[in-house]
Amino acid sequence: MPSGNEARNIEQSLQTEYREVAAFIRQFMVVRFATLAFSITLLAFLVGVYQYVLTMPEEQLGIQVGEGALLRDLRTLALQFIPLIGVLTTIALQLLDWRIRKLYFHSCLQRGETIEKALGLDDAHISRLRTTPQPLKFITHTRVISFFYELLVLIWAYLYWLSI
Amino acid sequence: MEQERYERSVEWGYRIVFATGVITAALWLWRIISS
């Protein structure tokens, strides 16, 4: 049984940790949405470049004498590698989100709830994050973010199917 | 119990996205190699 001073110290430490945990929760949420926004921006950019290269007229490539062959090579390279880069970056960003989500859940939400119990806070903020009712009973941030990543991958798969 | 079930479904969601990504990347890579 800790003495009065020890108990107060433990409580202060828990309060400090609780603030840190809450700050990390905010930070992780921001990073997850920033990553998703970046992946969508990257997709728009790459699809734009892909479409530009794909629809570039043949004559335009031969305008500059001597540079035509180089441009044709670059076009072939771009058409081959842009979709591959697009899919690989989407996978990398999705893996990043997977990891952040695990950190968010295990090191923040679970720990936050443990601290709330230790401090005697019933039904406090972090517990409520988990128990808040979900729209349509299954919509969560994680599911919607995963849906977006799946959509990005399917766009590249659709482009592959179109280009067969 | 409900939380565990949710965690499992989330993990499967991530795995499905990852698997479709890998398959799509493999298809594009195969096209580069075969051309």
N, CA and C atoms of all chains as a GROMACS GRO file, in nm:
protein
  597
    1MET      N    1   0.086  -0.120   0.000
    1MET     CA    2   0.000   0.000   0.000
    1MET      C    3   0.089   0.125   0.000
    2PRO      N    4   0.083   0.209  -0.105
    2PRO     CA    5   0.169   0.328  -0.107
    2PRO      C    6   0.125   0.430  -0.004
    3SER      N    7   0.226   0.505   0.048
    3SER     CA    8   0.194   0.609   0.145
    3SER      C    9   0.127   0.726   0.074
    4GLY      N   10   0.085   0.828   0.152
    4GLY     CA   11   0.015   0.942   0.093
    4GLY      C   12   0.095   1.011  -0.016
    5ASN      N   13   0.225   1.036   0.014
    5ASN     CA   14   0.312   1.104  -0.083
    5ASN      C   15   0.328   1.022  -0.210
    6GLU      N   16   0.354   0.892  -0.190
    6GLU     CA   17   0.372   0.802  -0.306
    6GLU      C   18   0.247   0.799  -0.392
    7ALA      N   19   0.133   0.790  -0.326
    7ALA     CA   20   0.005   0.785  -0.399
    7ALA      C   21  -0.015   0.912  -0.481
    8ARG      N   22   0.021   1.028  -0.419
    8ARG     CA   23   0.007   1.154  -0.493
    8ARG      C   24   0.101   1.158  -0.613
    9ASN      N   25   0.226   1.109  -0.592
    9ASN     CA   26   0.323   1.107  -0.703
    9ASN      C   27   0.273   1.020  -0.818
   10ILE      N   28   0.220   0.902  -0.779
   10ILE     CA   29   0.169   0.810  -0.883
   10ILE      C   30   0.055   0.878  -0.959
   11GLU      N   31  -0.033   0.943  -0.885
   11GLU     CA   32  -0.147   1.007  -0.950
   11GLU      C   33  -0.102   1.118  -1.045
   12GLN      N   34   0.000   1.195  -0.999
   12GLN     CA   35   0.052   1.302  -1.086
   12GLN      C   36   0.115   1.244  -1.212
   13SER      N   37   0.190   1.133  -1.194
   13SER     CA   38   0.252   1.070  -1.310
   13SER      C   39   0.147   1.021  -1.408
   14LEU      N   40   0.041   0.962  -1.353
   14LEU     CA   41  -0.066   0.912  -1.440
   14LEU      C   42  -0.134   1.027  -1.514
   15GLN      N   43  -0.154   1.139  -1.444
   15GLN     CA   44  -0.217   1.255  -1.509
   15GLN      C   45  -0.129   1.308  -1.622
   16THR      N   46   0.003   1.313  -1.595
   16THR     CA   47   0.096   1.359  -1.700
   16THR      C   48   0.092   1.265  -1.818
   17GLU      N   49   0.094   1.134  -1.790
   17GLU     CA   50   0.090   1.036  -1.899
   17GLU      C   51  -0.041   1.047  -1.975
   18TYR      N   52  -0.149   1.071  -1.903
   18TYR     CA   53  -0.281   1.082  -1.968
   18TYR      C   54  -0.283   1.196  -2.069
   19ARG      N   55  -0.220   1.308  -2.028
   19ARG     CA   56  -0.213   1.423  -2.121
   19ARG      C   57  -0.132   1.386  -2.245
   20GLU      N   58  -0.020   1.316  -2.222
   20GLU     CA   59   0.064   1.274  -2.336
   20GLU      C   60  -0.010   1.179  -2.429
   21VAL      N   61  -0.083   1.085  -2.367
   21VAL     CA   62  -0.158   0.987  -2.447
   21VAL      C   63  -0.263   1.060  -2.532
   22ALA      N   64  -0.332   1.157  -2.471
   22ALA     CA   65  -0.434   1.233  -2.545
   22ALA      C   66  -0.368   1.311  -2.659
   23ALA      N   67  -0.249   1.367  -2.635
   23ALA     CA   68  -0.178   1.442  -2.740
   23ALA      C   69  -0.140   1.349  -2.855
   24PHE      N   70  -0.094   1.228  -2.819
   24PHE     CA   71  -0.057   1.130  -2.923
   24PHE      C   72  -0.180   1.089  -3.006
   25ILE      N   73  -0.294   1.073  -2.940
   25ILE     CA   74  -0.416   1.036  -3.014
   25ILE      C   75  -0.446   1.141  -3.120
   26ARG      N   76  -0.440   1.268  -3.080
   26ARG     CA   77  -0.464   1.377  -3.177
   26ARG      C   78  -0.362   1.372  -3.290
   27GLN      N   79  -0.236   1.353  -3.251
   27GLN     CA   80  -0.128   1.353  -3.350
   27GLN      C   81  -0.145   1.238  -3.451
   28PHE      N   82  -0.176   1.120  -3.399
   28PHE     CA   83  -0.192   1.003  -3.488
   28PHE      C   84  -0.308   1.024  -3.584
   29MET      N   85  -0.417   1.084  -3.536
   29MET     CA   86  -0.531   1.108  -3.624
   29MET      C   87  -0.492   1.202  -3.737
   30VAL      N   88  -0.415   1.307  -3.702
   30VAL     CA   89  -0.372   1.405  -3.803
   30VAL      C   90  -0.282   1.336  -3.906
   31VAL      N   91  -0.189   1.253  -3.857
   31VAL     CA   92  -0.095   1.186  -3.949
   31VAL      C   93  -0.170   1.092  -4.042
   32ARG      N   94  -0.269   1.020  -3.989
   32ARG     CA   95  -0.343   0.924  -4.073
   32ARG      C   96  -0.414   0.997  -4.187
   33PHE      N   97  -0.479   1.108  -4.157
   33PHE     CA   98  -0.552   1.179  -4.262
   33PHE      C   99  -0.456   1.251  -4.357
   34ALA      N  100  -0.342   1.297  -4.304
   34ALA     CA  101  -0.243   1.361  -4.392
   34ALA      C  102  -0.188   1.258  -4.491
   35THR      N  103  -0.163   1.136  -4.442
   35THR     CA  104  -0.112   1.029  -4.529
   35THR      C  105  -0.214   0.996  -4.637
   36LEU      N  106  -0.340   0.986  -4.597
   36LEU     CA  107  -0.446   0.955  -4.695
   36LEU      C  108  -0.457   1.067  -4.799
   37ALA      N  109  -0.454   1.193  -4.751
   37ALA     CA  110  -0.464   1.306  -4.844
   37ALA      C  111  -0.345   1.306  -4.941
   38PHE      N  112  -0.227   1.274  -4.890
   38PHE     CA  113  -0.108   1.269  -4.976
   38PHE      C  114  -0.124   1.161  -5.082
   39SER      N  115  -0.176   1.044  -5.043
   39SER     CA  116  -0.189   0.934  -5.139
   39SER      C  117  -0.289   0.970  -5.249
   40ILE      N  118  -0.396   1.042  -5.214
   40ILE     CA  119  -0.496   1.082  -5.315
   40ILE      C  120  -0.436   1.188  -5.409
   41THR      N  121  -0.360   1.283  -5.352
   41THR     CA  122  -0.294   1.385  -5.434
   41THR      C  123  -0.195   1.320  -5.531
   42LEU      N  124  -0.119   1.224  -5.478
   42LEU     CA  125  -0.020   1.155  -5.561
   42LEU      C  126  -0.088   1.079  -5.675
   43LEU      N  127  -0.200   1.013  -5.642
   43LEU     CA  128  -0.274   0.940  -5.746
   43LEU      C  129  -0.320   1.036  -5.856
   44ALA      N  130  -0.377   1.151  -5.815
   44ALA     CA  131  -0.426   1.248  -5.914
   44ALA      C  132  -0.311   1.297  -6.002
   45PHE      N  133  -0.197   1.324  -5.941
   45PHE     CA  134  -0.080   1.371  -6.017
   45PHE      C  135  -0.032   1.264  -6.115
   46LEU      N  136  -0.015   1.141  -6.065
   46LEU     CA  137   0.038   1.035  -6.151
   46LEU      C  138  -0.059   1.000  -6.264
   47VAL      N  139  -0.189   0.996  -6.234
   47VAL     CA  140  -0.287   0.966  -6.340
   47VAL      C  141  -0.286   1.079  -6.444
   48GLY      N  142  -0.270   1.204  -6.397
   48GLY     CA  143  -0.263   1.318  -6.488
   48GLY      C  144  -0.143   1.306  -6.582
   49VAL      N  145  -0.027   1.274  -6.525
   49VAL     CA  146   0.095   1.259  -6.607
   49VAL      C  147   0.079   1.141  -6.702
   50TYR      N  148   0.023   1.031  -6.651
   50TYR     CA  149   0.003   0.910  -6.733
   50TYR      C  150  -0.086   0.942  -6.853
   51GLN      N  151  -0.195   1.013  -6.825
   51GLN     CA  152  -0.288   1.048  -6.933
   51GLN      C  153  -0.221   1.142  -7.034
   52TYR      N  154  -0.142   1.235  -6.984
   52TYR     CA  155  -0.073   1.330  -7.072
   52TYR      C  156   0.024   1.256  -7.164
   53VAL      N  157   0.101   1.166  -7.106
   53VAL     CA  158   0.200   1.092  -7.185
   53VAL      C  159   0.129   0.998  -7.284
   54LEU      N  160   0.021   0.936  -7.238
   54LEU     CA  161  -0.052   0.839  -7.321
   54LEU      C  162  -0.114   0.905  -7.443
   55THR      N  163  -0.164   1.028  -7.425
   55THR     CA  164  -0.236   1.094  -7.535
   55THR      C  165  -0.147   1.190  -7.613
   56MET      N  166  -0.018   1.193  -7.583
   56MET     CA  167   0.074   1.282  -7.655
   56MET      C  168   0.082   1.236  -7.801
   57PRO      N  169   0.056   1.324  -7.899
   57PRO     CA  170   0.059   1.280  -8.039
   57PRO      C  171   0.199   1.239  -8.083
   58GLU      N  172   0.202   1.138  -8.170
   58GLU     CA  173   0.331   1.086  -8.220
   58GLU      C  174   0.413   1.196  -8.286
   59GLU      N  175   0.342   1.283  -8.363
   59GLU     CA  176   0.415   1.387  -8.437
   59GLU      C  177   0.490   1.480  -8.342
   60GLN      N  178   0.427   1.502  -8.227
   60GLN     CA  179   0.488   1.592  -8.129
   60GLN      C  180   0.622   1.538  -8.081
   61LEU      N  181   0.632   1.405  -8.079
   61LEU     CA  182   0.757   1.343  -8.032
   61LEU      C  183   0.869   1.363  -8.133
   62GLY      N  184   0.833   1.374  -8.262
   62GLY     CA  185   0.937   1.383  -8.364
   62GLY      C  186   0.970   1.524  -8.406
   63ILE      N  187   0.909   1.623  -8.338
   63ILE     CA  188   0.929   1.762  -8.381
   63ILE      C  189   1.076   1.802  -8.370
   64GLN      N  190   1.133   1.776  -8.252
   64GLN     CA  191   1.273   1.813  -8.234
   64GLN      C  192   1.360   1.702  -8.292
   65VAL      N  193   1.431   1.735  -8.398
   65VAL     CA  194   1.516   1.634  -8.462
   65VAL      C  195   1.627   1.597  -8.364
   66GLY      N  196   1.646   1.469  -8.350
   66GLY     CA  197   1.752   1.423  -8.258
   66GLY      C  198   1.700   1.397  -8.119
   67GLU      N  199   1.597   1.472  -8.080
   67GLU     CA  200   1.542   1.451  -7.946
   67GLU      C  201   1.422   1.356  -7.951
   68GLY      N  202   1.371   1.332  -8.071
   68GLY     CA  203   1.252   1.249  -8.088
   68GLY      C  204   1.268   1.110  -8.029
   69ALA      N  205   1.382   1.048  -8.058
   69ALA     CA  206   1.405   0.912  -8.009
   69ALA      C  207   1.409   0.908  -7.858
   70LEU      N  208   1.476   1.008  -7.800
   70LEU     CA  209   1.486   1.014  -7.653
   70LEU      C  210   1.347   1.032  -7.592
   71LEU      N  211   1.268   1.120  -7.652
   71LEU     CA  212   1.133   1.143  -7.599
   71LEU      C  213   1.047   1.017  -7.609
   72ARG      N  214   1.065   0.946  -7.722
   72ARG     CA  215   0.988   0.822  -7.738
   72ARG      C  216   1.027   0.720  -7.629
   73ASP      N  217   1.159   0.712  -7.603
   73ASP     CA  218   1.206   0.621  -7.497
   73ASP      C  219   1.148   0.660  -7.361
   74LEU      N  220   1.151   0.792  -7.336
   74LEU     CA  221   1.098   0.841  -7.207
   74LEU      C  222   0.949   0.811  -7.195
   75ARG      N  223   0.879   0.824  -7.308
   75ARG     CA  224   0.735   0.796  -7.306
   75ARG      C  225   0.709   0.650  -7.272
   76THR      N  226   0.785   0.561  -7.337
   76THR     CA  227   0.769   0.418  -7.310
   76THR      C  228   0.798   0.389  -7.162
   77LEU      N  229   0.907   0.448  -7.113
   77LEU     CA  230   0.943   0.428  -6.972
   77LEU      C  231   0.832   0.479  -6.880
   78ALA      N  232   0.781   0.598  -6.911
   78ALA     CA  233   0.678   0.658  -6.826
   78ALA      C  234   0.553   0.571  -6.824
   79LEU      N  235   0.513   0.522  -6.942
   79LEU     CA  236   0.392   0.439  -6.948
   79LEU      C  237   0.409   0.309  -6.871
   80GLN      N  238   0.533   0.261  -6.865
   80GLN     CA  239   0.557   0.135  -6.792
   80GLN      C  240   0.567   0.158  -6.641
   81PHE      N  241   0.637   0.267  -6.604
   81PHE     CA  242   0.671   0.279  -6.462
   81PHE      C  243   0.574   0.364  -6.378
   82ILE      N  244   0.503   0.457  -6.440
   82ILE     CA  245   0.411   0.541  -6.360
   82ILE      C  246   0.308   0.456  -6.284
   83PRO      N  247   0.240   0.361  -6.351
   83PRO     CA  248   0.143   0.280  -6.275
   83PRO      C  249   0.209   0.198  -6.164
   84LEU      N  250   0.328   0.144  -6.194
   84LEU     CA  251   0.398   0.063  -6.092
   84LEU      C  252   0.434   0.150  -5.970
   85ILE      N  253   0.485   0.270  -5.998
   85ILE     CA  254   0.518   0.362  -5.888
   85ILE      C  255   0.391   0.397  -5.810
   86GLY      N  256   0.282   0.418  -5.884
   86GLY     CA  257   0.154   0.451  -5.820
   86GLY      C  258   0.108   0.342  -5.724
   87VAL      N  259   0.113   0.217  -5.770
   87VAL     CA  260   0.067   0.107  -5.684
   87VAL      C  261   0.161   0.090  -5.565
   88LEU      N  262   0.292   0.095  -5.591
   88LEU     CA  263   0.388   0.072  -5.482
   88LEU      C  264   0.378   0.180  -5.374
   89THR      N  265   0.359   0.306  -5.416
   89THR     CA  266   0.347   0.411  -5.314
   89THR      C  267   0.215   0.396  -5.236
   90THR      N  268   0.110   0.352  -5.306
   90THR     CA  269  -0.017   0.330  -5.235
   90THR      C  270   0.000   0.219  -5.131
   91ILE      N  271   0.070   0.111  -5.170
   91ILE     CA  272   0.095   0.002  -5.074
   91ILE      C  273   0.175   0.055  -4.955
   92ALA      N  274   0.280   0.133  -4.984
   92ALA     CA  275   0.366   0.184  -4.876
   92ALA      C  276   0.285   0.272  -4.779
   93LEU      N  277   0.200   0.359  -4.835
   93LEU     CA  278   0.122   0.448  -4.749
   93LEU      C  279   0.016   0.370  -4.671
   94GLN      N  280  -0.036   0.263  -4.733
   94GLN     CA  281  -0.134   0.180  -4.662
   94GLN      C  282  -0.067   0.106  -4.546
   95LEU      N  283   0.056   0.058  -4.570
   95LEU     CA  284   0.130  -0.010  -4.462
   95LEU      C  285   0.159   0.088  -4.348
   96LEU      N  286   0.190   0.212  -4.388
   96LEU     CA  287   0.215   0.316  -4.287
   96LEU      C  288   0.090   0.337  -4.201
   97ASP      N  289  -0.026   0.343  -4.267
   97ASP     CA  290  -0.151   0.361  -4.193
   97ASP      C  291  -0.179   0.243  -4.101
   98TRP      N  292  -0.147   0.123  -4.150
   98TRP     CA  293  -0.165  -0.001  -4.070
   98TRP      C  294  -0.086   0.010  -3.940
   99ARG      N  295   0.039   0.052  -3.955
   99ARG     CA  296   0.127   0.064  -3.838
   99ARG      C  297   0.079   0.175  -3.742
  100ILE      N  298   0.042   0.289  -3.801
  100ILE     CA  299  -0.004   0.401  -3.717
  100ILE      C  300  -0.130   0.361  -3.640
  101ARG      N  301  -0.217   0.286  -3.709
  101ARG     CA  302  -0.341   0.243  -3.644
  101ARG      C  303  -0.312   0.151  -3.525
  102LYS      N  304  -0.213   0.064  -3.541
  102LYS     CA  305  -0.176  -0.025  -3.430
  102LYS      C  306  -0.119   0.055  -3.313
  103LEU      N  307  -0.035   0.153  -3.345
  103LEU     CA  308   0.021   0.239  -3.240
  103LEU      C  309  -0.092   0.316  -3.171
  104TYR      N  310  -0.181   0.368  -3.252
  104TYR     CA  311  -0.294   0.447  -3.202
  104TYR      C  312  -0.379   0.364  -3.106
  105PHE      N  313  -0.407   0.239  -3.147
  105PHE     CA  314  -0.495   0.157  -3.064
  105PHE      C  315  -0.423   0.105  -2.939
  106HIS      N  316  -0.305   0.042  -2.962
  106HIS     CA  317  -0.240  -0.025  -2.849
  106HIS      C  318  -0.172   0.072  -2.752
  107SER      N  319  -0.102   0.172  -2.807
  107SER     CA  320  -0.025   0.257  -2.714
  107SER      C  321  -0.106   0.376  -2.665
  108CYS      N  322  -0.216   0.405  -2.731
  108CYS     CA  323  -0.293   0.523  -2.687
  108CYS      C  324  -0.430   0.488  -2.630
  109LEU      N  325  -0.517   0.428  -2.714
  109LEU     CA  326  -0.653   0.403  -2.664
  109LEU      C  327  -0.654   0.308  -2.545
  110GLN      N  328  -0.583   0.194  -2.560
  110GLN     CA  329  -0.586   0.095  -2.451
  110GLN      C  330  -0.519   0.151  -2.326
  111ARG      N  331  -0.404   0.216  -2.346
  111ARG     CA  332  -0.332   0.272  -2.232
  111ARG      C  333  -0.416   0.383  -2.167
  112GLY      N  334  -0.479   0.466  -2.251
  112GLY     CA  335  -0.562   0.574  -2.199
  112GLY      C  336  -0.674   0.523  -2.111
  113GLU      N  337  -0.737   0.413  -2.157
  113GLU     CA  338  -0.846   0.355  -2.077
  113GLU      C  339  -0.794   0.299  -1.945
  114THR      N  340  -0.675   0.238  -1.950
  114THR     CA  341  -0.614   0.185  -1.827
  114THR      C  342  -0.589   0.298  -1.727
  115ILE      N  343  -0.537   0.410  -1.779
  115ILE     CA  344  -0.508   0.524  -1.690
  115ILE      C  345  -0.639   0.580  -1.631
  116GLU      N  346  -0.741   0.586  -1.716
  116GLU     CA  347  -0.870   0.636  -1.666
  116GLU      C  348  -0.922   0.549  -1.551
  117LYS      N  349  -0.907   0.418  -1.568
  117LYS     CA  350  -0.952   0.327  -1.460
  117LYS      C  351  -0.868   0.351  -1.335
  118ALA      N  352  -0.734   0.366  -1.353
  118ALA     CA  353  -0.645   0.385  -1.238
  118ALA      C  354  -0.676   0.516  -1.165
  119LEU      N  355  -0.719   0.617  -1.241
  119LEU     CA  356  -0.750   0.746  -1.180
  119LEU      C  357  -0.894   0.752  -1.127
  120GLY      N  358  -0.967   0.643  -1.149
  120GLY     CA  359  -1.106   0.637  -1.101
  120GLY      C  360  -1.202   0.718  -1.187
  121LEU      N  361  -1.163   0.743  -1.315
  121LEU     CA  362  -1.251   0.819  -1.405
  121LEU      C  363  -1.340   0.722  -1.481
  122ASP      N  364  -1.469   0.724  -1.450
  122ASP     CA  365  -1.562   0.635  -1.521
  122ASP      C  366  -1.617   0.705  -1.643
  123ASP      N  367  -1.621   0.630  -1.754
  123ASP     CA  368  -1.682   0.682  -1.876
  123ASP      C  369  -1.621   0.817  -1.916
  124ALA      N  370  -1.488   0.825  -1.911
  124ALA     CA  371  -1.419   0.951  -1.944
  124ALA      C  372  -1.392   0.959  -2.095
  125HIS      N  373  -1.315   1.061  -2.131
  125HIS     CA  374  -1.299   1.095  -2.273
  125HIS      C  375  -1.251   0.979  -2.361
  126ILE      N  376  -1.142   0.916  -2.322
  126ILE     CA  377  -1.084   0.812  -2.409
  126ILE      C  378  -1.174   0.688  -2.417
  127SER      N  379  -1.239   0.654  -2.306
  127SER     CA  380  -1.336   0.543  -2.310
  127SER      C  381  -1.449   0.575  -2.405
  128ARG      N  382  -1.487   0.701  -2.405
  128ARG     CA  383  -1.597   0.742  -2.494
  128ARG      C  384  -1.559   0.735  -2.641
  129LEU      N  385  -1.430   0.755  -2.670
  129LEU     CA  386  -1.387   0.744  -2.810
  129LEU      C  387  -1.422   0.606  -2.865
  130ARG      N  388  -1.410   0.506  -2.777
  130ARG     CA  389  -1.438   0.368  -2.821
  130ARG      C  390  -1.587   0.335  -2.817
  131THR      N  391  -1.656   0.393  -2.720
  131THR     CA  392  -1.797   0.351  -2.702
  131THR      C  393  -1.897   0.440  -2.776
  132THR      N  394  -1.848   0.547  -2.839
  132THR     CA  395  -1.940   0.633  -2.916
  132THR      C  396  -2.006   0.550  -3.027
  133PRO      N  397  -2.138   0.557  -3.042
  133PRO     CA  398  -2.205   0.475  -3.145
  133PRO      C  399  -2.154   0.507  -3.285
  134GLN      N  400  -2.143   0.400  -3.367
  134GLN     CA  401  -2.091   0.418  -3.503
  134GLN      C  402  -2.206   0.444  -3.601
  135PRO      N  403  -2.188   0.536  -3.697
  135PRO     CA  404  -2.291   0.554  -3.799
  135PRO      C  405  -2.316   0.423  -3.872
  136LEU      N  406  -2.443   0.390  -3.895
  136LEU     CA  407  -2.484   0.265  -3.961
  136LEU      C  408  -2.431   0.140  -3.891
  137LYS      N  409  -2.387   0.157  -3.768
  137LYS     CA  410  -2.339   0.050  -3.679
  137LYS      C  411  -2.206  -0.015  -3.723
  138PHE      N  412  -2.144   0.032  -3.831
  138PHE     CA  413  -2.015  -0.028  -3.869
  138PHE      C  414  -1.915   0.073  -3.925
  139ILE      N  415  -1.955   0.200  -3.938
  139ILE     CA  416  -1.864   0.298  -3.997
  139ILE      C  417  -1.764   0.348  -3.892
  140THR      N  418  -1.636   0.327  -3.919
  140THR     CA  419  -1.530   0.381  -3.832
  140THR      C  420  -1.427   0.449  -3.921
  141HIS      N  421  -1.341   0.531  -3.861
  141HIS     CA  422  -1.235   0.597  -3.938
  141HIS      C  423  -1.151   0.495  -4.012
  142THR      N  424  -1.114   0.387  -3.942
  142THR     CA  425  -1.025   0.287  -4.001
  142THR      C  426  -1.087   0.222  -4.123
  143ARG      N  427  -1.216   0.189  -4.114
  143ARG     CA  428  -1.282   0.123  -4.228
  143ARG      C  429  -1.291   0.218  -4.347
  144VAL      N  430  -1.322   0.343  -4.320
  144VAL     CA  431  -1.334   0.439  -4.431
  144VAL      C  432  -1.197   0.464  -4.495
  145ILE      N  433  -1.094   0.476  -4.412
  145ILE     CA  434  -0.958   0.497  -4.466
  145ILE      C  435  -0.916   0.376  -4.549
  146SER      N  436  -0.943   0.255  -4.499
  146SER     CA  437  -0.910   0.133  -4.574
  146SER      C  438  -0.986   0.130  -4.707
  147PHE      N  439  -1.111   0.173  -4.704
  147PHE     CA  440  -1.192   0.178  -4.827
  147PHE      C  441  -1.125   0.269  -4.930
  148PHE      N  442  -1.075   0.385  -4.886
  148PHE     CA  443  -1.007   0.477  -4.978
  148PHE      C  444  -0.882   0.412  -5.039
  149TYR      N  445  -0.803   0.345  -4.955
  149TYR     CA  446  -0.680   0.281  -5.008
  149TYR      C  447  -0.717   0.171  -5.108
  150GLU      N  448  -0.822   0.096  -5.078
  150GLU     CA  449  -0.865  -0.010  -5.170
  150GLU      C  450  -0.908   0.054  -5.303
  151LEU      N  451  -0.978   0.166  -5.294
  151LEU     CA  452  -1.023   0.237  -5.414
  151LEU      C  453  -0.902   0.281  -5.498
  152LEU      N  454  -0.799   0.332  -5.433
  152LEU     CA  455  -0.679   0.378  -5.506
  152LEU      C  456  -0.613   0.260  -5.579
  153VAL      N  457  -0.604   0.146  -5.509
  153VAL     CA  458  -0.544   0.028  -5.572
  153VAL      C  459  -0.630  -0.018  -5.690
  154LEU      N  460  -0.762  -0.018  -5.671
  154LEU     CA  461  -0.852  -0.064  -5.778
  154LEU      C  462  -0.847   0.027  -5.900
  155ILE      N  463  -0.819   0.156  -5.879
  155ILE     CA  464  -0.805   0.246  -5.994
  155ILE      C  465  -0.685   0.203  -6.081
  156TRP      N  466  -0.573   0.167  -6.017
  156TRP     CA  467  -0.456   0.119  -6.092
  156TRP      C  468  -0.486  -0.016  -6.158
  157ALA      N  469  -0.562  -0.101  -6.088
  157ALA     CA  470  -0.598  -0.230  -6.148
  157ALA      C  471  -0.691  -0.208  -6.268
  158TYR      N  472  -0.780  -0.111  -6.258
  158TYR     CA  473  -0.872  -0.080  -6.369
  158TYR      C  474  -0.792  -0.028  -6.490
  159LEU      N  475  -0.693   0.058  -6.462
  159LEU     CA  476  -0.608   0.109  -6.571
  159LEU      C  477  -0.534  -0.007  -6.640
  160TYR      N  478  -0.492  -0.104  -6.559
  160TYR     CA  479  -0.424  -0.221  -6.618
  160TYR      C  480  -0.520  -0.296  -6.711
  161TRP      N  481  -0.642  -0.317  -6.661
  161TRP     CA  482  -0.743  -0.389  -6.738
  161TRP      C  483  -0.775  -0.310  -6.867
  162LEU      N  484  -0.783  -0.178  -6.858
  162LEU     CA  485  -0.811  -0.095  -6.975
  162LEU      C  486  -0.701  -0.104  -7.080
  163SER      N  487  -0.577  -0.117  -7.030
  163SER     CA  488  -0.463  -0.110  -7.123
  163SER      C  489  -0.426  -0.246  -7.181
  164ILE      N  490  -0.502  -0.351  -7.149
  164ILE     CA  491  -0.470  -0.485  -7.204
  164ILE      C  492  -0.498  -0.485  -7.354
  165MET      N  493  -1.500  -0.876  -2.606
  165MET     CA  494  -1.534  -0.974  -2.711
  165MET      C  495  -1.569  -0.902  -2.842
  166GLU      N  496  -1.655  -0.802  -2.828
  166GLU     CA  497  -1.694  -0.724  -2.946
  166GLU      C  498  -1.574  -0.649  -3.003
  167GLN      N  499  -1.490  -0.600  -2.911
  167GLN     CA  500  -1.369  -0.528  -2.952
  167GLN      C  501  -1.275  -0.620  -3.028
  168GLU      N  502  -1.261  -0.743  -2.979
  168GLU     CA  503  -1.173  -0.841  -3.047
  168GLU      C  504  -1.223  -0.870  -3.187
  169ARG      N  505  -1.356  -0.885  -3.199
  169ARG     CA  506  -1.414  -0.913  -3.330
  169ARG      C  507  -1.388  -0.795  -3.425
  170TYR      N  508  -1.402  -0.674  -3.373
  170TYR     CA  509  -1.376  -0.556  -3.455
  170TYR      C  510  -1.230  -0.550  -3.498
  171GLU      N  511  -1.140  -0.580  -3.403
  171GLU     CA  512  -0.997  -0.579  -3.436
  171GLU      C  513  -0.965  -0.679  -3.547
  172ARG      N  514  -1.027  -0.797  -3.537
  172ARG     CA  515  -1.003  -0.900  -3.640
  172ARG      C  516  -1.053  -0.852  -3.776
  173SER      N  517  -1.169  -0.788  -3.778
  173SER     CA  518  -1.225  -0.742  -3.907
  173SER      C  519  -1.138  -0.631  -3.966
  174VAL      N  520  -1.086  -0.544  -3.880
  174VAL     CA  521  -0.997  -0.437  -3.926
  174VAL      C  522  -0.868  -0.495  -3.986
  175GLU      N  523  -0.812  -0.595  -3.914
  175GLU     CA  524  -0.690  -0.660  -3.964
  175GLU      C  525  -0.713  -0.724  -4.099
  176TRP      N  526  -0.828  -0.790  -4.116
  176TRP     CA  527  -0.860  -0.853  -4.245
  176TRP      C  528  -0.878  -0.749  -4.354
  177GLY      N  529  -0.937  -0.636  -4.317
  177GLY     CA  530  -0.952  -0.527  -4.413
  177GLY      C  531  -0.816  -0.481  -4.465
  178TYR      N  532  -0.722  -0.461  -4.372
  178TYR     CA  533  -0.587  -0.418  -4.412
  178TYR      C  534  -0.521  -0.525  -4.501
  179ARG      N  535  -0.539  -0.652  -4.464
  179ARG     CA  536  -0.478  -0.760  -4.541
  179ARG      C  537  -0.533  -0.765  -4.684
  180ILE      N  538  -0.665  -0.744  -4.696
  180ILE     CA  539  -0.727  -0.749  -4.830
  180ILE      C  540  -0.673  -0.634  -4.917
  181VAL      N  541  -0.665  -0.514  -4.859
  181VAL     CA  542  -0.612  -0.400  -4.935
  181VAL      C  543  -0.468  -0.428  -4.977
  182PHE      N  544  -0.389  -0.479  -4.883
  182PHE     CA  545  -0.248  -0.509  -4.911
  182PHE      C  546  -0.236  -0.615  -5.021
  183ALA      N  547  -0.318  -0.720  -5.012
  183ALA     CA  548  -0.311  -0.829  -5.111
  183ALA      C  549  -0.349  -0.779  -5.251
  184THR      N  550  -0.455  -0.700  -5.260
  184THR     CA  551  -0.494  -0.649  -5.394
  184THR      C  552  -0.385  -0.556  -5.447
  185GLY      N  553  -0.322  -0.480  -5.358
  185GLY     CA  554  -0.212  -0.392  -5.400
  185GLY      C  555  -0.096  -0.472  -5.455
  186VAL      N  556  -0.059  -0.578  -5.385
  186VAL     CA  557   0.055  -0.661  -5.429
  186VAL      C  558   0.024  -0.727  -5.563
  187ILE      N  559  -0.100  -0.778  -5.578
  187ILE     CA  560  -0.138  -0.844  -5.704
  187ILE      C  561  -0.133  -0.743  -5.820
  188THR      N  562  -0.186  -0.622  -5.796
  188THR     CA  563  -0.185  -0.520  -5.902
  188THR      C  564  -0.042  -0.481  -5.938
  189ALA      N  565   0.042  -0.462  -5.836
  189ALA     CA  566   0.183  -0.428  -5.862
  189ALA      C  567   0.251  -0.539  -5.940
  190ALA      N  568   0.221  -0.665  -5.905
  190ALA     CA  569   0.283  -0.779  -5.975
  190ALA      C  570   0.240  -0.782  -6.122
  191LEU      N  571   0.112  -0.748  -6.149
  191LEU     CA  572   0.065  -0.745  -6.288
  191LEU      C  573   0.138  -0.639  -6.370
  192TRP      N  574   0.153  -0.519  -6.312
  192TRP     CA  575   0.226  -0.412  -6.383
  192TRP      C  576   0.372  -0.449  -6.402
  193LEU      N  577   0.431  -0.510  -6.298
  193LEU     CA  578   0.573  -0.549  -6.307
  193LEU      C  579   0.592  -0.656  -6.413
  194TRP      N  580   0.498  -0.750  -6.416
  194TRP     CA  581   0.504  -0.857  -6.516
  194TRP      C  582   0.498  -0.798  -6.657
  195ARG      N  583   0.418  -0.695  -6.674
  195ARG     CA  584   0.407  -0.630  -6.805
  195ARG      C  585   0.541  -0.566  -6.845
  196ILE      N  586   0.606  -0.503  -6.748
  196ILE     CA  587   0.737  -0.440  -6.777
  196ILE      C  588   0.838  -0.546  -6.817
  197ILE      N  589   0.841  -0.656  -6.741
  197ILE     CA  590   0.939  -0.761  -6.767
  197ILE      C  591   0.912  -0.828  -6.902
  198SER      N  592   0.783  -0.850  -6.931
  198SER     CA  593   0.751  -0.924  -7.053
  198SER      C  594   0.756  -0.839  -7.181
  199SER      N  595   0.767  -0.706  -7.165
  199SER     CA  596   0.768  -0.621  -7.286
  199SER      C  597   0.912  -0.604  -7.340
   0.00000   0.00000   0.00000
